[in-house]
């Protein structure tokens, strides 16, 4: 960790499965009691993200619930691509 800064990146969306809030926001400019569309949960998640949490699943998403949804999208996409490959082969 250089200069006391650690950068941790993570997956927040796969296909149409997107865990980010719908409305853009700035936690410093909004009344926290009026956050909508999951903004409060999103900011709470961001404040707790660590490398260990991100690396705890193969999707690299810090939310176990969202990681499972994203994993299912990947399985569906891989299956569809494989079926398309089989169709093209014939």
N, C-alpha and C positions, 0 to 999 in steps of 0.2 A: 504494500500500500504506500504509494508515493505521496508525500506532503499531507498525510492524514486523510486522503480521499480514496474511497473504494467505489468503483463503478460496477454496478450489477445490472445486466440486461436480462429481460425475460420475454416470453411469448405472451401477447395479450389477445391475439386473434388467429384463427385458422379458418379460412373460407368465410362463411357467414357467421360463424360462432365468434362473437366479439364481446369480451368482458368489460371493455371500456364504457364509461357513461355516455349516453346519447348527447347530452348538452355539454359544450366546452365550459370550463370554469377556472377560476383562480381562487384557491382557498383563502388567500389573503384579502381578496376584494369582495367576498360574499359573506353574508351572514350564515354561519355554519348550520343554524337551525333551519334554514330554508333550502338546503341543497336538495336537488331532485334527481331522479333517474339514476340512482345508485352512486351519486357523486361522493357521498359521505363514506360509503363502504370502499369506494375506489381509493380515496385519500388515506383511509385507515390502512388499507392493504399496502399502499406505497410506502407508508411510514414504517412498515414492519418487514419489508423485503430484505432477505439476506441471501448470500450465495448458497447456503445450505438449504434454504427453503426452495429456491429456484431449482437446484439440482436434485431435489427429492423425488422428481418424477421425470419420465422420458420426454415429456412435452416441453419441459422447462418453463412451466407456468406456476406462479406462486400460490395459486388457489387450487386445492385438490378437486373441488367441484367442477371448476371450469376446465381444468386439465383433463378430466375424464370426458367432458363434452368434446373437447378438441381432439382427443385421442380417437373417439368414435368417428369424427369427421374424417380423420386420416384413414381409418380402416375402410370407410365407405368409398373414399376417393381412390384408394389403392385398388379396391375390388373393381370399381368401375373402369379404371384404366386397364386392368388386367383383362376384363371382359372385352373392352374395345380392342385390345391387342389381339385377342383370340378371334374376334370377328374379322379384323383386317387380314389375318393370316389365311382365312378361307376365302 
